[in-house]
Amino acid sequence: VPINFAVTGTPSEGFALVDYTSNISSVNIAAKKSDLNKLSSIDIPSGVIDVTDAKENTEISVNVASYLPSGYSIVSSITTLKVNTQIEKLSDGIVNVPVEDISIKGLGKDYLYEITTQTEGNVLQVGVKGLDRVVKTLSSKDLNPSIQLAGKRAGEYTVRVILTAGDDFTIPDTYYVKVTISEKEQETETETETEKETESGENTESGTSESENTTEK
């Protein structure tokens, strides 16, 4: 029958449970024939395999037979469940997000925008916390930065940057940028009244000249 268990508890602050493995996943059992099919699994209670305040990899041993109902016994050669947990230290890091990587959502097509930050180089510096091996490889695009400008018109705004954390890292703080919105210049291709009048006058003179030439003939 299969052995069901869960790893519970929270490691010490600054550490995280990354993974765990076990030496066995099932055992063979013996019981009266009438009872044999009544047991579908062996369930280890929550809290037995616990990593509370752990700061390093640990091995937790459980006597599986202790959780068998009366009348059942284990006939497998291995009766002890050993769960090895992988605990890793969390690290703090900085991910530089150029304003060019921030996508714009909701801005009307008749507007232009400019994003600025308070840091040199117009780069937003985002603090992240996670597994050291993950934090070291994060880039701006891993955070999916964006800002929502729906309903905004020409003017200056302080807008929160929407950032997406991952399974292996968090973004503890909130970040803002300054956005300046302006209207696009309207381009026209219509002729001015003066141009129209000049063109009309030229056409009139041309018509008169042709009429005179016809009379002289």
Disulfide bonds with the S-S distance in Angstrom:
none
